[in-house]
Amino acid sequence: MSNNKKDPETQKIIAKEKTKKFGSDEYAISPFGTLYKTYKRTSIQKPANRQTKYKKREAKTITERLISFDDEVDTFFKSDCEIQSKDRIVYLRDKAKNLGLNLRDSEIRAKIWEGRKRSKGLVTMLAPDMEINAPQEVWLVEDLIMKSDTNLLIASPKVGKTTLVIDLIGKWSRGVEDSYLGKKFIGKCPPVFIVGTDMPRSRWLPLLNRFGLAERIGKDKWKLLNPIVGLFTQNESLHLDDSGLSRIGELVSKHEGCLLLIDSYSKVVAPLGVKEADASFAGPIGDLQEVVAPFGVTTIVIHHSGKKSLGSGAVMASRGSTALPAAVSQVINLKWFNRDENRQDKRILLETEGRGMSLEAIILQTQYGFETEGNATDVIEKQKEKEKIARLQDSQAEVFEEVKDRRPQEVTSGDIKNALRIGDRSALRSLRALERKGLLISETRRTDKGRCVVFKISPTTVLTD
């Protein structure tokens, strides 16, 4: 007879049958007759929310996640969106993180701009099968303000840069004249937004009122008039940061083809910490151009000028890095024409430089705004001649004065040599230098003693006796 206790198979059956449960624990009898606790095999589970996010990320490709992100951006431009423009970057940072996208703020901002373009249904590429509309007219104000582009207005302190633009808008919108400073208005005056962070309300409203763009409706109470559809001042300042750019984008999208005045550039970029001497100083204006470009906005940006001479040109007159004027299509420069020599001379030189035709004009500010003053070309050339004479080296200045004193008599290098007691070669060298500067003219003559070169004052030279 077999011993069942020593038979392993039998003991297994006995153990299986003799399982006992005590409370929530289950025990079995081992082949050796002892009880042991049994456990159910379970896998370690990750937290449900983390596991779900992980699976979602794995399930979607990069392309699918970017499409989901763009869909989230598109909700900003729907009428029922509750996310404020100032909160968009923060909101999208969190969305990008949830989707497993590593996007910088600059990339998120670009996504917002793309979303704004999609909301307008704009074409991003011209193709051969399209009927392309390309108007020939590029001017808002002929030879002065370029249409649907960026214009940089540079001016010396207190010359009247802001007044010039407000005067232009006032005369255009009221239909008082069909031109400004002799330059024709093209079409109807568009709606105007002013980002005037440079001045408080107390200065903006009286200035607008002066040119018929605001009216007083009570003590310290004002009302904006057409075509002004929006005004930001120092009291309610707007800057070219993420929030400001988004706000500008929303406003101009509702008034396509509008005129946007930024006054002044240094004030609207101040919170960004960019320095005027650095090339990055032009970065915010590039951001602004990206925001307004889809809506055909004409932008006028006011900036301060540096200390440049009369003939330096509009582009070089800009204060700080030349990257700023290089980023725009039209540069307009205002500066005192002859204030350094005559404090009573209030004439202003207006000059333009850019993709259009260069313009030079002498203007004067009166109580009614700005008016043209005399023949600009002649006045400017005369002033440049005066500056040229004033910058002569000492030796050349002495020779020039000697030639001037002898007019209308012609002089030779020998005459200068004897009068100033200098060498013949030095005399001739100074005379030739003055000729190259356009201050003198020469003529070669034959005499009994041979060939002789005579000099006299150029007829175009402006003399101050």
C-alpha positions as CSV (number, residue, x, y, z in Angstrom):
1,M,0.0,0.0,0.0
2,S,1.4,3.3,-1.1
3,N,2.1,6.0,1.4
4,N,-0.2,9.0,0.3
5,K,1.7,11.4,2.5
6,K,4.9,10.8,0.6
7,D,3.3,10.8,-2.9
8,P,4.0,14.4,-4.3
9,E,1.1,14.3,-6.7
10,T,-1.3,13.3,-4.0
11,Q,0.0,16.0,-1.7
12,K,-0.6,18.6,-4.4
13,I,-4.2,17.5,-4.7
14,I,-4.6,17.6,-0.9
15,A,-3.1,21.1,-0.8
16,K,-5.3,22.4,-3.5
17,E,-8.4,21.1,-1.8
18,K,-7.3,22.2,1.6
19,T,-7.1,26.0,1.0
20,K,-8.5,28.1,3.8
21,K,-9.5,31.8,3.9
22,F,-9.0,33.9,6.9
23,G,-10.5,37.4,6.5
24,S,-9.2,38.9,3.2
25,D,-6.2,36.6,3.2
26,E,-6.1,33.1,1.5
27,Y,-3.9,30.3,2.8
28,A,-3.0,26.8,1.4
29,I,-1.4,23.7,2.9
30,S,2.1,23.0,1.6
31,P,3.3,19.5,0.7
32,F,4.9,19.4,4.1
33,G,1.6,20.1,5.9
34,T,2.2,23.8,6.7
35,L,0.0,26.8,5.8
36,Y,1.4,29.5,3.6
37,K,-0.2,32.8,2.4
38,T,-1.1,33.1,-1.3
39,Y,-0.8,36.3,-3.4
40,K,-2.3,37.2,-6.8
41,R,0.2,38.3,-9.3
42,T,-0.4,42.0,-10.3
43,S,1.6,44.5,-12.4
44,I,2.7,47.8,-11.1
45,Q,0.4,50.5,-12.5
46,K,1.6,54.1,-13.4
47,P,-0.7,56.9,-12.3
48,A,-3.6,57.0,-14.6
49,N,-3.2,60.7,-15.7
50,R,0.5,60.3,-16.5
51,Q,-0.1,57.1,-18.3
52,T,-2.9,58.6,-20.4
53,K,-0.8,61.6,-21.3
54,Y,2.1,59.3,-22.3
55,K,-0.2,57.2,-24.5
56,K,-1.7,60.3,-26.1
57,R,1.7,61.6,-27.0
58,E,2.9,58.3,-28.4
59,A,-0.3,57.9,-30.4
60,K,0.1,61.2,-32.3
61,T,2.9,62.1,-34.7
62,I,4.7,65.5,-34.6
63,T,2.6,66.7,-37.5
64,E,-0.7,65.7,-35.8
65,R,0.4,67.5,-32.6
66,L,1.3,70.7,-34.6
67,I,-2.1,70.5,-36.3
68,S,-3.8,70.2,-32.9
69,F,-1.8,73.2,-31.7
70,D,-2.8,75.3,-34.7
71,D,-6.4,74.3,-34.1
72,E,-6.0,75.7,-30.6
73,V,-4.5,79.0,-32.0
74,D,-7.4,79.3,-34.4
75,T,-9.9,79.6,-31.5
76,F,-8.4,82.9,-30.6
77,F,-9.9,84.5,-33.6
78,K,-13.4,83.4,-33.1
79,S,-16.0,85.7,-31.7
80,D,-16.7,83.6,-28.6
81,C,-13.0,83.3,-27.5
82,E,-12.6,84.2,-23.8
83,I,-8.8,84.2,-23.8
84,Q,-7.4,87.7,-23.6
85,S,-4.6,88.8,-25.9
86,K,-2.2,89.4,-23.0
87,D,-2.7,85.8,-21.8
88,R,-2.2,84.0,-25.2
89,I,1.5,83.2,-24.9
90,V,1.0,81.8,-21.4
91,Y,-2.0,79.8,-22.4
92,L,-0.2,78.3,-25.5
93,R,2.9,77.5,-23.5
94,D,0.8,75.1,-21.4
95,K,-0.9,73.7,-24.5
96,A,2.4,73.0,-26.2
97,K,3.7,71.3,-23.0
98,N,0.6,69.0,-22.9
99,L,1.1,68.1,-26.5
100,G,4.8,67.3,-26.0
101,L,5.9,70.3,-28.2
102,N,9.0,72.2,-27.2
103,L,8.2,75.7,-28.6
104,R,9.9,79.0,-27.8
105,D,7.9,82.1,-27.3
106,S,9.1,83.5,-30.6
107,E,7.8,80.4,-32.3
108,I,4.5,80.6,-30.4
109,R,4.2,84.2,-31.5
110,A,4.7,83.2,-35.1
111,K,2.0,80.6,-34.7
112,I,-0.4,83.3,-33.5
113,W,0.4,85.5,-36.6
114,E,-0.2,82.5,-38.9
115,G,-3.5,81.9,-37.2
116,R,-4.5,85.5,-37.7
117,K,-3.6,85.2,-41.4
118,R,-5.7,82.0,-41.7
119,S,-8.6,83.7,-40.0
120,K,-8.6,86.2,-42.9
121,G,-8.3,83.5,-45.6
122,L,-5.3,85.2,-47.1
123,V,-3.3,83.6,-50.0
124,T,0.2,82.8,-49.0
125,M,1.6,82.1,-52.5
126,L,1.0,83.5,-56.0
127,A,0.5,80.7,-58.6
128,P,0.3,80.7,-62.4
129,D,-3.4,79.9,-62.4
130,M,-4.3,82.9,-60.3
131,E,-5.7,86.3,-61.4
132,I,-3.2,88.5,-59.5
133,N,-4.3,92.0,-58.4
134,A,-1.3,94.4,-58.2
135,P,-2.2,98.1,-58.1
136,Q,0.3,100.4,-59.6
137,E,-0.3,103.1,-57.0
138,V,2.2,102.8,-54.2
139,W,1.6,106.2,-52.6
140,L,-0.9,107.3,-49.9
141,V,0.5,110.9,-50.2
142,E,2.4,111.4,-53.5
143,D,6.3,111.1,-53.0
144,L,5.8,111.4,-49.2
145,I,3.9,108.5,-47.6
146,M,4.1,105.0,-49.1
147,K,0.8,103.1,-49.1
148,S,0.5,99.7,-47.2
149,D,4.1,100.0,-46.1
150,T,6.2,101.3,-43.3
151,N,7.4,105.0,-43.2
152,L,9.9,106.2,-40.7
153,L,9.6,109.9,-39.8
154,I,12.9,111.2,-38.2
155,A,13.2,114.6,-36.6
156,S,15.3,116.7,-34.4
157,P,13.8,117.7,-31.0
158,K,10.9,120.2,-31.1
159,V,10.9,120.5,-34.9
160,G,7.3,119.4,-35.1
161,K,7.3,115.8,-36.3
162,T,4.1,114.8,-34.6
163,T,2.4,118.1,-35.6
164,L,3.3,117.4,-39.2
165,V,1.5,114.1,-39.3
166,I,-1.6,115.4,-37.4
167,D,-1.7,118.4,-39.7
168,L,-1.6,116.2,-42.8
169,I,-4.4,113.9,-41.4
170,G,-6.5,116.9,-40.5
171,K,-6.3,118.7,-43.8
172,W,-6.9,115.4,-45.7
173,S,-9.9,114.2,-43.7
174,R,-11.6,117.6,-43.8
175,G,-11.1,118.0,-47.5
176,V,-9.6,121.4,-47.1
177,E,-7.0,120.7,-49.7
178,D,-6.3,118.0,-52.3
179,S,-2.6,118.0,-51.5
180,Y,-0.1,118.6,-48.7
181,L,3.0,120.6,-49.1
182,G,2.4,120.4,-52.8
183,K,2.1,116.6,-52.8
184,K,-1.3,115.1,-53.9
185,F,-3.5,113.0,-51.6
186,I,-4.3,109.7,-53.2
187,G,-7.9,108.6,-52.6
188,K,-9.9,109.1,-49.4
189,C,-8.3,109.6,-45.9
190,P,-8.3,106.1,-44.2
191,P,-9.3,105.4,-40.6
192,V,-6.4,106.3,-38.2
193,F,-5.1,104.6,-35.1
194,I,-2.6,106.5,-32.9
195,V,-0.3,104.6,-30.6
196,G,1.0,107.8,-28.9
197,T,2.8,106.5,-25.9
198,D,5.2,109.5,-26.0
199,M,2.6,112.0,-24.8
200,P,-0.2,112.1,-22.2
201,R,-3.8,112.8,-22.9
202,S,-3.4,116.4,-21.8
203,R,-1.1,117.0,-24.8
204,W,-2.7,114.8,-27.4
205,L,-6.3,116.1,-27.1
206,P,-5.5,119.8,-27.6
207,L,-3.2,118.9,-30.5
208,L,-5.9,116.9,-32.2
209,N,-8.4,119.6,-31.5
210,R,-6.1,122.2,-33.2
211,F,-6.5,120.3,-36.4
212,G,-10.2,119.4,-36.2
213,L,-9.6,115.8,-35.0
214,A,-11.1,116.2,-31.5
215,E,-13.6,118.5,-29.9
216,R,-14.1,119.7,-26.3
217,I,-17.5,118.6,-24.9
218,G,-17.1,120.0,-21.4
219,K,-14.5,120.9,-18.7
220,D,-11.6,118.6,-19.2
221,K,-13.8,116.4,-21.5
222,W,-13.0,115.6,-25.1
223,K,-14.3,113.5,-27.9
224,L,-12.3,112.1,-30.8
225,L,-13.6,112.9,-34.3
226,N,-13.3,111.0,-37.6
227,P,-11.0,109.6,-39.0
228,I,-9.5,108.9,-35.6
229,V,-10.8,105.4,-34.6
230,G,-8.4,104.7,-31.7
231,L,-5.9,106.5,-29.5
232,F,-3.4,105.2,-27.0
233,T,-1.5,107.7,-24.9
234,Q,1.0,107.8,-22.1
235,N,-1.9,107.3,-19.7
236,E,-3.1,104.1,-21.4
237,S,0.3,103.1,-22.9
238,L,0.7,100.3,-25.5
239,H,4.1,98.8,-26.4
240,L,5.4,96.5,-29.1
241,D,5.5,93.5,-26.7
242,D,3.4,90.3,-27.2
243,S,0.3,91.9,-25.7
244,G,0.6,95.1,-27.6
245,L,1.3,93.5,-30.9
246,S,-1.8,91.2,-30.5
247,R,-3.9,94.2,-29.6
248,I,-2.7,96.1,-32.7
249,G,-3.3,93.1,-34.9
250,E,-6.9,92.8,-33.6
251,L,-7.7,96.5,-34.2
252,V,-6.3,96.8,-37.7
253,S,-7.9,93.6,-38.8
254,K,-11.3,95.4,-38.3
255,H,-10.1,98.4,-40.3
256,E,-8.2,97.1,-43.3
257,G,-6.2,99.8,-45.2
258,C,-6.0,102.0,-42.1
259,L,-3.2,104.4,-41.1
260,L,-1.2,103.5,-38.0
261,L,0.8,106.2,-36.3
262,I,3.5,105.1,-33.8
263,D,4.8,107.9,-31.6
264,S,7.5,107.3,-30.7
265,Y,9.5,104.2,-31.5
266,S,11.9,104.5,-28.5
267,K,8.9,104.7,-26.1
268,V,7.0,101.7,-27.5
269,V,10.1,99.4,-27.4
270,A,11.4,100.7,-24.0
271,P,10.0,97.7,-22.0
272,L,11.8,95.3,-24.3
273,G,15.2,96.4,-23.2
274,V,16.7,96.7,-26.7
275,K,19.5,99.3,-27.2
276,E,19.5,101.9,-30.0
277,A,23.1,101.1,-31.0
278,D,22.4,97.4,-31.6
279,A,21.0,95.8,-34.8
280,S,18.3,94.2,-32.6
281,F,16.8,97.7,-32.2
282,A,15.0,97.1,-35.5
283,G,13.5,93.7,-34.3
284,P,10.2,95.1,-32.9
285,I,9.5,97.0,-36.1
286,G,9.8,93.7,-38.0
287,D,7.4,92.1,-35.5
288,L,4.9,95.0,-36.1
289,Q,5.2,94.6,-39.9
290,E,4.4,90.9,-39.6
291,V,1.3,91.7,-37.6
292,V,-0.2,94.5,-39.8
293,A,1.0,93.3,-43.3
294,P,-2.1,91.1,-44.0
295,F,-4.4,94.1,-43.6
296,G,-2.8,96.6,-46.0
297,V,-1.9,99.0,-43.1
298,T,0.1,102.1,-43.8
299,T,2.4,102.7,-40.8
300,I,4.2,105.9,-39.9
301,V,6.8,105.4,-37.1
302,I,8.2,108.5,-35.5
303,H,11.8,108.3,-34.2
304,H,14.4,110.8,-33.0
305,S,17.3,111.9,-35.2
306,G,21.0,112.1,-34.4
307,K,23.4,115.0,-35.0
308,K,24.1,114.8,-38.7
309,S,24.9,117.6,-41.2
310,L,22.6,119.0,-43.8
311,G,23.8,116.8,-46.6
312,S,24.0,113.5,-44.7
313,G,20.7,112.2,-46.1
314,A,17.5,111.0,-44.4
315,V,18.7,107.5,-43.7
316,M,21.9,108.5,-41.9
317,A,20.0,111.1,-39.8
318,S,18.3,108.3,-37.7
319,R,19.6,108.1,-34.2
320,G,21.2,104.8,-33.2
321,S,21.7,101.7,-35.4
322,T,21.1,102.1,-39.2
323,A,19.2,98.8,-39.0
324,L,16.0,100.7,-38.2
325,P,15.9,102.9,-41.4
326,A,17.0,99.8,-43.3
327,A,13.9,97.9,-42.2
328,V,11.5,100.4,-43.7
329,S,10.6,101.5,-47.2
330,Q,10.5,105.3,-46.8
331,V,12.5,107.5,-44.5
332,I,11.3,111.1,-44.0
333,N,13.7,113.5,-42.2
334,L,12.9,116.9,-40.6
335,K,15.6,119.2,-39.3
336,W,16.2,122.9,-38.7
337,F,17.5,124.4,-41.9
338,N,19.7,127.2,-40.7
339,R,19.0,127.5,-36.9
340,D,22.6,127.1,-35.9
341,E,23.6,130.3,-37.7
342,N,20.4,132.2,-37.2
343,R,18.2,131.5,-34.1
344,Q,15.3,133.4,-35.7
345,D,15.3,131.2,-38.8
346,K,12.5,128.7,-38.3
347,R,12.6,127.1,-41.7
348,I,12.7,123.3,-41.7
349,L,14.3,121.0,-44.3
350,L,12.1,118.0,-45.2
351,E,13.9,115.3,-47.2
352,T,13.0,111.8,-48.1
353,E,15.0,108.7,-49.0
354,G,13.8,105.2,-49.8
355,R,12.4,103.1,-52.5
356,G,10.5,106.0,-54.1
357,M,11.7,109.2,-55.6
358,S,13.8,111.4,-53.2
359,L,12.2,114.7,-52.2
360,E,13.6,117.9,-50.7
361,A,11.5,120.8,-49.5
362,I,11.8,123.8,-47.3
363,I,8.8,124.1,-45.0
364,L,7.7,126.5,-42.2
365,Q,5.3,125.9,-39.4
366,T,2.6,128.5,-38.8
367,Q,-0.5,128.5,-36.6
368,Y,-2.4,126.8,-39.4
369,G,0.1,124.0,-39.8
370,F,3.0,123.6,-42.3
371,E,3.5,125.4,-45.5
372,T,6.2,125.3,-48.2
373,E,8.7,128.1,-48.2
374,G,10.5,129.2,-51.4
375,N,12.2,127.2,-54.1
376,A,13.5,124.2,-52.2
377,T,16.3,123.2,-54.6
378,D,17.9,126.6,-54.9
379,V,17.7,127.3,-51.1
380,I,19.1,123.9,-50.2
381,E,22.0,124.2,-52.7
382,K,22.9,127.6,-51.4
383,Q,22.9,126.3,-47.8
384,K,25.1,123.4,-48.8
385,E,27.6,125.7,-50.4
386,K,27.7,127.8,-47.2
387,E,28.4,124.7,-45.2
388,K,31.0,123.6,-47.6
389,I,32.9,126.9,-47.2
390,A,32.5,126.7,-43.5
391,R,34.2,123.3,-43.4
392,L,37.3,124.4,-45.4
393,Q,40.7,123.7,-43.9
394,D,42.6,126.8,-42.7
395,S,45.0,127.0,-45.7
396,Q,42.2,126.5,-48.2
397,A,40.0,129.0,-46.4
398,E,42.7,131.7,-46.7
399,V,43.2,131.0,-50.4
400,F,39.4,131.1,-51.0
401,E,39.1,134.5,-49.2
402,E,42.0,135.9,-51.3
403,V,40.3,134.8,-54.5
404,K,37.0,136.3,-53.3
405,D,38.5,139.6,-52.4
406,R,40.1,140.0,-55.9
407,R,36.8,139.3,-57.8
408,P,35.9,140.0,-60.6
409,Q,39.6,139.8,-61.3
410,E,41.0,136.4,-62.0
411,V,44.0,135.0,-60.1
412,T,46.9,132.7,-60.7
413,S,48.9,130.5,-58.3
414,G,51.6,133.2,-58.5
415,D,49.2,135.8,-57.2
416,I,48.2,133.6,-54.3
417,K,51.9,132.8,-53.6
418,N,52.8,136.4,-53.4
419,A,49.8,137.5,-51.4
420,L,49.9,134.8,-48.8
421,R,53.7,134.2,-48.9
422,I,53.5,130.5,-49.5
423,G,55.1,128.2,-52.0
424,D,54.0,128.1,-55.6
425,R,53.1,124.4,-55.4
426,S,51.1,124.9,-52.2
427,A,49.2,127.8,-53.8
428,L,48.3,125.7,-56.8
429,R,47.4,122.7,-54.7
430,S,44.9,124.7,-52.7
431,L,43.4,126.3,-55.8
432,R,42.9,122.9,-57.4
433,A,41.3,121.5,-54.1
434,L,38.8,124.4,-54.1
435,E,38.0,123.7,-57.8
436,R,37.3,120.1,-57.0
437,K,34.9,121.2,-54.2
438,G,33.0,123.3,-56.8
439,L,33.9,126.6,-55.3
440,L,36.3,127.8,-58.0
441,I,36.5,127.3,-61.8
442,S,39.7,127.5,-63.9
443,E,40.6,128.3,-67.4
444,T,43.9,127.7,-69.3
445,R,45.1,130.6,-71.5
446,R,48.1,131.1,-73.7
447,T,50.2,134.3,-73.2
448,D,53.5,135.6,-74.6
449,K,55.2,133.9,-71.7
450,G,53.5,130.5,-72.4
451,R,50.5,128.7,-70.9
452,C,48.8,130.2,-67.9
453,V,46.0,128.8,-65.6
454,V,43.6,131.4,-64.1
455,F,41.0,130.9,-61.3
456,K,37.8,132.7,-60.3
457,I,34.8,132.1,-58.1
458,S,32.3,129.6,-59.5
459,P,29.0,131.3,-60.4
460,T,27.1,128.7,-58.3
461,T,29.1,129.5,-55.2
462,V,27.1,131.3,-52.5
463,L,29.1,134.1,-50.9
464,T,28.6,135.8,-47.6
465,D,30.2,139.2,-47.5
